[in-house]
Amino acid sequence: MNFRSLLTISLLFLSGIPLRTIGQEKNITVTVKDEKTNELIRGATLTDATHSQSYISDQSGRIYLPASSSMSRIVVSMLGYQTEQLVLKEGKSEWTISLLSQENDLSEVVVTGYTKQSRAHTTGAVSSLPAEGIARMPVASFDQSLQGQIPGLYVASPSGQPGAPGRITLRGIGSIQDENSAPLYILDGVPISAGSFSTLNPQSFENITVLKDAASTAQYGSRGANGVIVITSKKGNSWENGTPRISYTGQFGYASVNNSKWDMMNTKERLLFEERLQDPNFPGWAHSRNNPNKLVNGALMPKTEKDFLEGDEILANLRGIDNDWRKLLLRNGTTNAHDVSYSLGKENTQIFSSLSYFNQQGVLYNSGLERINLTNNIAHQSGRLSLALNVNLATTNSKISESDFDVSETNPVASLYFALPYENPYDKDGNLTPGPNRFGTNALSMYQDVDRRERQYKSVVTGNFAYTLTEHLKLTSTSGVDFQQINGKHIIKPDTYFGSLVEQGGQGSYTSNTNNYFSIVSNIGFNYSRRWDNHFIEAIGLGEINKQKISSQGFTGYGLVPGLSQTPGGITPGTAENNLIPQLSGGISENALVSQIGLLRYSNGNRFTVTGSLRRDGSSRVPESNRYKYFYAGGASWNLGEEEFVKALPIISMWRLRASYGLTGNASGFASDFGYRRLYAVSHYAGQNAFVPVSAGNPNYNWEMNRVTDIGTEIGFLNNRITAEVDFYNRVTSNLFVDRTLSMTSGFESVPDNMGKIRNRGIEFGLSGDLIRKDDFFIRLGINGSYNRNRILSLGDEDEIVTEDYSIHRVGQPLGHFYMVRWAGVDPQTGAPQYLDADGEITSTFDPDNAVLVKGSFDPPLKGGFTARVGYKGLQVSALFTYIKGMYRLNTGELYRTSADANYRIYNQSRDMLDFWQQPGDQSGNPSPQYERFMTDRELQSADYIKLRNLQINYSIPMSNKLSKYCREISVFGQGQNLWTWTKWKGQDPEDDNNWYQYEYPLPRTYTLGLHVKF
């Protein structure tokens, strides 16, 4: 065959004309598209299995078949996509086949919110996580299941309270106000708040995409500085024969507290400790035979034999009480969850519906969450018109623990440690006997007498519209609403111990409040795309408005009538005479963000891609002089896998380089919707109503800005059997949001302002691969991690800012570096505590002015996770480990349980306190009880850990012919969450979202068994 003939045949082959049907009439047309992006796919192979013919789609994604192919079974395949097949029905001449991309391939579709394209055509640092990997995890707030799954993403769980959201940061803390470092969350195009996570059902999610660099986040402008997490809901999809997919997933289990670090004294040890203290206010010494005296009216008198005998009896009775308060104040909380879904995908219409129920009891008796979700997603295409409507509705009912993160006897977690083991909570009639310093009894009483509940109503509704004007031009629009209402109720019953502690009247209180959050987003614009030869260009122009409105109202009434404490009707009307005037609260605020968005992407095949974005944001939260800002980014990627010099290396199956730079903003840190204005509040002056200034205002208030550089690479080996990605980034935040201190003569303490710079610079990586990959057996391993170096570059006119929590912001150091007096041990001759002064010299005097930088900060520089997955036939086992390194936290509990001085000895102590200093020459780490203890870096502990976050076992039951008549697939699974933690931290769990440990609600260890059925 000569070259000319070969060229002719090749051109015909690439144009989609079957070699064996040239010249035949083409009566059937099959169009091949990407299921997620709707982009036409050229080069796809269609095999007519009935007639043993093969065809290739042309540049328009079309394949032309002869009329004889009617009633044939066809199979469509394409590298990087899942194979699809169907039977052509007689009488129909137009067919569309949508292919779903495979994982770990550059054809994987990436959804970034405003755009979607294959990974080969992205230029930003983007990570995707299929939602099925987290959907079954037994956590009430889905964000807590993301920890360790994505490089650079850190999730700190602040509380084990069911439904409590975690603190998420991407690539370090980018604001001096840590609470303003959370990413932007997008659900089906609508921004949502982290407080909504407990109302969402991850079983209805399709994919979670994390945008990390400027090339991917600048499209969100002033809200993209801290990264963006895009959640995509499931779409309708039928079985291969066109019937709907129906599935059920249910699981049951229980949760318990990890008490492996428990070291509190039992009764025998506590009485011995009291005897060594020689404090007559405690029974261990007061009734000891080693104590010759008794305390009578404040004076010491010699004991008689009768006194010794009575003391022996008292001590014997106390030794008969040895309460393990963990058993009295904690429980095994149950978990059960059920989800039923219906999925239908026709040629032009896709429907997905689900109904779910989730109920989780907390490990504290007065805590839990119950949730009901309803999801309805429908998409329809008719000619040039495409419509989609996504509806997510939810209601939750929570019972919330009292005084979480509080050193208080109303906090049952603190009472676990404070309560003395010989404290008897009941009288002879079985009634609780609460009172001052009866910490365990008071916690039990609080369970009965204090009720704090919260009910949420949540709805996220999104509508998408697209109309194809021409072959290359499309009109698009997205509108959505996020509504959330939170109704809270807090009741302290009358005629109870805690009711008597209410200052107004001593007869309990009734608090009710309602908070409404309403957000709307709407955009409209054009999408222009064109492909010619090996070139592709896409341009998007949009106008968008985001508007939020927040309102709240509430009251607290006093003097509750017994029997009517569950209703406001039980409140006693307040008068000036009875001091029962109710407290009223309320407010309303709103803000708006108006934007114009331009996005541009050019690709040369799969080799090169260049992207650019420009967004102009105008916010009502900024003074007019700074109201409008431009945010931009540019990125480029080079797919080296398309180059001949790489193709010559058979070991490399994929290799891509990318780089980006851009400017984004942080719009979440403004002091308030009107923080730049001089504000007034209603007050009284000279017996008359008056307005008084409460905020100085700042006409120069400005945006917090981020400049981000990113360089990354992705590479695959052995047909992507092993894949890796590495990113280097440099992120500089300027115009930091701060509250600048004012002179007291101004009448104000501070004013919202902008000053200073922070830099986050680091590297993140991901590596995964199939160690073994056979037909019925595989072992798949993965590891990811990131190292971030946080530094303060400037604080404006200041060199440092000392905070109120033993930390400091200092130029040249990380944010929140600990700043404390250093512990130097115990003087063996006197038993006095010793410290280091600012110059490093030992002193026995505690002076806060000797505080210096110590150890580290609470934001760990090194963090990540590793996974293992093993499968043999129908059995699969998967494990997720997470780790952090370089995190320090101040353990307040350590001070309370290792201090024998007069301020702390009323609390139960650690067993280590049996070894406190007692006489000259003693070598002990615990000082003499006569000396007052202070917080030093002794209580500053490493919170590093490696945690077995999730272990799951799944078995697919073989389907017999009889069983397959009723269902398509049955699998059973069991899993454990937070199973084990390796750490040096002295407490229940090192994980938290702040730098202090103050008896937070412990993270539970959860076990569940479940069933999954597909019909």
Sequence and secondary structure as in RCSB ss.txt:
>XXXX:A:sequence
MNFRSLLTISLLFLSGIPLRTIGQEKNITVTVKDEKTNELIRGATLTDATHSQSYISDQSGRIYLPASSSMSRIV
VSMLGYQTEQLVLKEGKSEWTISLLSQENDLSEVVVTGYTKQSRAHTTGAVSSLPAEGIARMPVASFDQSLQGQI
PGLYVASPSGQPGAPGRITLRGIGSIQDENSAPLYILDGVPISAGSFSTLNPQSFENITVLKDAASTAQYGSRGA
NGVIVITSKKGNSWENGTPRISYTGQFGYASVNNSKWDMMNTKERLLFEERLQDPNFPGWAHSRNNPNKLVNGAL
MPKTEKDFLEGDEILANLRGIDNDWRKLLLRNGTTNAHDVSYSLGKENTQIFSSLSYFNQQGVLYNSGLERINLT
NNIAHQSGRLSLALNVNLATTNSKISESDFDVSETNPVASLYFALPYENPYDKDGNLTPGPNRFGTNALSMYQDV
DRRERQYKSVVTGNFAYTLTEHLKLTSTSGVDFQQINGKHIIKPDTYFGSLVEQGGQGSYTSNTNNYFSIVSNIG
FNYSRRWDNHFIEAIGLGEINKQKISSQGFTGYGLVPGLSQTPGGITPGTAENNLIPQLSGGISENALVSQIGLL
RYSNGNRFTVTGSLRRDGSSRVPESNRYKYFYAGGASWNLGEEEFVKALPIISMWRLRASYGLTGNASGFASDFG
YRRLYAVSHYAGQNAFVPVSAGNPNYNWEMNRVTDIGTEIGFLNNRITAEVDFYNRVTSNLFVDRTLSMTSGFES
VPDNMGKIRNRGIEFGLSGDLIRKDDFFIRLGINGSYNRNRILSLGDEDEIVTEDYSIHRVGQPLGHFYMVRWAG
VDPQTGAPQYLDADGEITSTFDPDNAVLVKGSFDPPLKGGFTARVGYKGLQVSALFTYIKGMYRLNTGELYRTSA
DANYRIYNQSRDMLDFWQQPGDQSGNPSPQYERFMTDRELQSADYIKLRNLQINYSIPMSNKLSKYCREISVFGQ
GQNLWTWTKWKGQDPEDDNNWYQYEYPLPRTYTLGLHVKF
>XXXX:A:secstr
  HHHHHHHHHHHHTT  GGGTTS   EEEEEEETTT  B  S EEEETTTTEEEE  TTSEEEE GGGTT EEE
EE TTB  EEEE  TT  EEEEEE B SSSTT EEE SS EEEGGG  S EEEEEGGGTTTS  SSGGGG TTTS
TTEEEE    STT   EEEESS  SSSGGG   EEEETTEEE GGGGGG  GGGEEEEEEE SHHHHGGGGGG T
T EEEEEE      TTS  EEEEEEEEEEEEE  TT  B  HHHHHHHHHHHT TTSHHHHT TT  EEEETTEE
EE  HHHHHHHHHHHHHHHT    HHHHHB  EEEEEEEEEEEEE SSEEEEEEEEEEEEE SBTT EEEEEEEE
EEEEEEETTEEEEEEEEEEEEEEE  TTSS  STT HHHHHHHS TT   B TTS B   TT HHHHHHHHHHHE
EEEEEEEEEEEEEEEEEE SSSEEEEEEEEEEEEEEEEEEEE SSSHHHHT TTTTS EEEEEEEEEEEEEEEEE
EEEEEEETTEEEEEEEEEEEEEEEEEEEEEEEES  TT TTSGGGS    TTTT   EEEEEEEEEEEEEEEEEE
EEEETTTEEEEEEEEEEEETTS GGG EEEEEEEEEEEEGGGSHHHHT TTEEEEEEEEEEEEEEE S  SSTTT
TS EEEEEEETTEEEEEEEE   TT   EEEEEEEEEEEEEETTTTEEEEEEEEEEEEES EEEEE  GGGT SE
EEEE  EEEEEEEEEEEEEEEEE SSEEEEEEEEEEEEEEEEEEBTTBSEEE SSSEEEETTS TTEEEE EEEE
E TTT  EEEE TTS EESS  GGG EE S  SS SEEEEEEEEEEETTEEEEEEEEEEES EEEEHHHHHHS  
STTTTTS  BGGGGGB  STT   SB  TTS     GGGEEE  EEEEEEEEEEEE    TTGGGT SEEEEEEE
EEEEEEEE  SSS    SSSEES     EEEEEEEEEEE 
